Amino acid sequence: MVRRWIAFLTILAVAIGACGGPGVSTVPSGPATSVPASLPASPELPTAAVSPTPAAGGAAFTCSLPVSLAGTAAGASQAHPSAVLIGRHTTYDRIVFQYSGTVYPSLLVETVSPPFTRDPSGLPMTVAGTAFVRIRLEGVHVGYSGRTNFVVSHPELIQLSRQGDFEAIQTWIAGLAKPGCVHVFRLSSPQRLVVDIAH
């Protein structure tokens, strides 16, 4: 009887040593969890609008304005605006113009100075900031009914306000904390034009 207990304890010790020795985890591993590569810096901007980000070190930004992107709108084939989104990121602030369908307007970003007037009324408009850029979108279907004025406290972007929406041309004034370098590009599904402004 004693020999049987000794044999049983010996087998048990060997089994425990094999399963729980140094460096061996006996805790079962659960399913891997994934962390999103990038998250929206502002609840106004969905994750889909965040990526891709500019090249590391800000190489994609230019401080030499104006900058432009050619569009695909022509004649009666115009871009139909569906949303304007803004967001704050680690090294830049982002403005996104989103469109339904497959047509992009052309884009021009240029430096401007007040006083500003609304198009086509000619009424005065005030935009907060110490430096300003105008974002001109040509080939845009008139009648966008979404939000047209954003007052924020981002490091660079202070206010974004629509200046005009007339004869297929939509203009926006961005009020900045200081003169900024920009990076412009397109995203698809949905169609978007992106203007990033470096901090």
C-alpha positions, 0 to 999 in steps of 0.5 A, spaced: 500 500 500 505 504 501 509 503 495 502 504 491 502 511 494 509 513 493 508 511 486 502 515 485 506 521 488 512 520 484 507 520 477 503 526 480 510 530 481 512 529 474 506 531 471 506 537 475 513 539 473 512 538 466 506 543 466 508 548 471 515 549 471 519 555 470 517 559 464 511 556 463 504 559 463 498 555 466 494 561 464 490 559 458 490 565 453 484 568 451 483 571 444 487 576 441 484 583 442 486 588 436 487 596 438 485 601 432 491 604 429 488 611 429 482 613 433 478 620 431 481 626 435 474 629 436 467 626 436 465 630 430 470 626 425 469 618 424 474 613 424 473 612 417 475 620 415 482 619 419 486 614 415 491 615 412 495 620 415 500 625 412 507 622 412 511 621 418 515 628 420 510 632 416 513 631 409 507 631 406 505 638 408 507 645 404 507 652 407 507 655 400 500 656 398 496 656 394 495 648 393 490 645 389 487 638 387 483 637 380 476 635 380 472 630 376 466 635 376 464 637 369 458 641 367 451 638 370 455 632 373 457 636 380 459 633 386 453 633 392 456 635 398 453 630 404 457 633 410 463 637 413 467 634 418 473 637 423 477 633 427 483 634 432 490 630 431 496 630 435 500 634 430 495 637 425 487 639 425 483 636 419 477 638 415 473 633 411 468 635 405 464 629 404 460 627 398 455 622 395 456 619 389 463 618 385 464 626 383 469 630 386 469 638 386 476 641 384 479 644 390 484 650 391 486 652 398 489 659 398 491 665 404 486 671 404 485 677 409 479 680 412 475 683 411 470 678 408 464 678 405 458 673 403 457 670 396 453 672 393 450 677 398 456 681 399 454 682 406 460 682 411 462 676 415 467 675 421 471 669 422 476 668 428 483 667 428 490 671 426 491 668 419 486 665 414 485 660 408 480 660 403 478 653 401 474 653 394 470 648 391 468 648 384 463 643 381 459 643 387 451 642 387 448 648 390 443 647 396 448 644 402 443 644 408 448 641 413 452 645 418 456 651 415 459 654 421 464 651 426 467 654 432 473 650 435 479 650 440 483 646 436 491 648 436 491 651 429 483 651 427 479 656 430 473 657 426 471 654 419 465 658 416 462 657 409 463 664 405 459 662 399 455 657 395 453 660 388 453 657 381 457 651 383 462 654 387 462 653 394 467 657 399 469 656 406 474 661 410 478 657 416 480 662 421 487 659 424 491 661 430 497 662 426 499 661 418 499 654 417 502 649 412 497 644 409 496 637 406 490 636 401 488 629 398 482 625 397 479 619 400 474 614 397 468 610 399 465 615 401 468 621 396 472 626 401 476 632 400 481 632 406 485 639 408 490 638 414 493 644 417 499 643 421 500 645 428 
